[in-house]
């Protein structure tokens, strides 16, 4: 499948992650996504009629097979390790990759998280204005 948007990539990655959880017989999982639209699609009781409807339906079915699951939104700054892995995958040949140890570029991010350091959320100025004092 050709992934044509970041939302499609997020839902596709969720589906693959859920499949892996079931293959490993994981009993409880907490999933954090930085795409609130993906969470809305999957959490909604309505059917999606778009290009993602098959993937969304797959995710719903897989979620129901897990004994304990929590689906949460997090800001991308809190998801930097997953973001780095996604960039690594996007730069590759598109094949599946499994790591025994974290890739070199992810280790500093893991250390940062382990130390409990804070990442600032960057946001544009409100209404494009700035204040000078």
Protein Blocks (a to p, Z undefined) as FASTA:
>chain_A
ZZfbfklmmmmmmmmmmmmmmmnopabdcdddfbfklmmmmmpmbdcfbfklmmmmmmmm
mmmmpmbacdddddfklmmmmmmmmmmmmmmnoiacddfbdcfklmmmmmmmmnopacdd
ddddehhiacdZZ
